[in-house]
Amino acid sequence: MGRAEHRRAERKNRIENKKGKVYLRPGDIKKMKEDITSDVAKFDVEVLLTCFAQVLHDQYGFGHTRVMRALAAVDETFGKVLNDELLVSDMQKRLEDEVGVTIRCD
């Protein structure tokens, strides 16, 4: 087998070896991780707000208006937390002191 035939065979082997494989750069993997993390966080918030609204309706008889007011208040408070205007630890302390409720997710 000559040199040209060897090269042709090597090229063919390289092409065959790459079939069915996916190559990702570190930046691609990082972007995928960020997207997944963001999607999971959005899903968690959606589930929590849905549960909150459902309990307000089922257990306490809240209708549309009162559920929407409660969700708006939660959204406003969450916005303050995201903007560093309010600390979760401060809210937790206040809940412990005023209501006797301790919230910990360990």
C-alpha positions as CSV (number, residue, x, y, z in Angstrom):
1,M,0.0,0.0,0.0
2,G,1.4,3.3,-1.0
3,R,1.6,6.6,0.9
4,A,-1.5,8.0,-0.9
5,E,-3.5,4.9,0.0
6,H,-2.4,5.1,3.6
7,R,-3.5,8.7,3.9
8,R,-6.9,7.9,2.3
9,A,-7.3,5.0,4.7
10,E,-6.4,7.2,7.7
11,R,-8.8,9.9,6.6
12,K,-11.6,7.3,6.2
13,N,-10.9,5.9,9.7
14,R,-10.9,9.4,11.2
15,I,-14.3,10.2,9.6
16,E,-15.7,6.8,10.7
17,N,-14.4,7.3,14.3
18,K,-16.2,10.7,14.5
19,K,-19.6,9.5,13.5
20,G,-22.1,9.5,16.3
21,K,-19.9,11.6,18.6
22,V,-20.5,15.2,19.8
23,Y,-17.7,17.5,20.6
24,L,-18.3,20.4,23.0
25,R,-16.1,23.2,24.0
26,P,-15.8,24.2,27.7
27,G,-17.8,27.4,26.9
28,D,-20.6,25.3,25.4
29,I,-20.8,23.2,28.6
30,K,-20.8,26.2,30.8
31,K,-23.6,27.8,28.8
32,M,-25.6,24.6,29.0
33,K,-25.1,24.4,32.8
34,E,-26.2,28.1,33.2
35,D,-29.3,27.5,31.1
36,I,-30.3,24.3,33.0
37,T,-29.7,26.1,36.3
38,S,-31.9,29.0,35.2
39,D,-34.7,26.7,34.0
40,V,-34.7,24.8,37.3
41,A,-34.8,28.0,39.3
42,K,-37.8,29.2,37.2
43,F,-39.5,25.9,37.6
44,D,-39.0,25.9,41.4
45,V,-40.4,29.5,41.7
46,E,-43.4,28.5,39.5
47,V,-44.1,25.4,41.6
48,L,-43.8,27.3,44.9
49,L,-46.1,30.1,43.8
50,T,-48.6,27.7,42.4
51,C,-48.7,25.7,45.6
52,F,-49.0,29.0,47.6
53,A,-52.0,30.2,45.5
54,Q,-53.7,26.8,45.6
55,V,-53.4,26.6,49.4
56,L,-54.8,30.1,49.7
57,H,-57.7,29.1,47.6
58,D,-58.4,25.6,49.0
59,Q,-57.7,26.2,52.7
60,Y,-58.7,29.8,53.2
61,G,-61.2,30.4,50.5
62,F,-59.3,33.1,48.6
63,G,-60.8,34.0,45.3
64,H,-59.1,35.5,42.2
65,T,-58.7,39.0,43.6
66,R,-57.2,38.0,47.0
67,V,-54.9,35.4,45.4
68,M,-53.6,37.9,42.9
69,R,-53.0,40.5,45.7
70,A,-51.1,37.9,47.7
71,L,-49.0,36.8,44.7
72,A,-48.3,40.5,43.9
73,A,-47.1,41.1,47.4
74,V,-44.9,38.0,47.2
75,D,-43.5,39.2,43.9
76,E,-42.8,42.6,45.3
77,T,-41.0,41.2,48.3
78,F,-39.0,38.8,46.1
79,G,-38.0,41.8,43.9
80,K,-36.7,43.6,47.0
81,V,-34.6,40.5,47.9
82,L,-33.2,40.3,44.4
83,N,-32.4,44.1,44.5
84,D,-30.7,43.6,47.9
85,E,-33.2,45.9,49.6
86,L,-34.3,43.2,51.9
87,L,-32.4,40.2,53.4
88,V,-33.9,36.8,53.7
89,S,-32.2,36.4,57.0
90,D,-34.0,39.5,58.3
91,M,-37.3,38.2,57.2
92,Q,-36.6,34.8,58.8
93,K,-35.6,36.5,62.1
94,R,-38.8,38.6,62.0
95,L,-40.9,35.5,61.4
96,E,-39.3,33.8,64.3
97,D,-39.7,36.8,66.6
98,E,-43.2,37.9,65.6
99,V,-44.9,34.7,64.5
100,G,-42.9,31.9,66.0
101,V,-42.2,30.3,62.6
102,T,-38.8,29.1,61.6
103,I,-38.1,28.4,58.0
104,R,-35.0,26.4,57.1
105,C,-34.4,24.3,54.0
106,D,-31.6,22.0,55.0
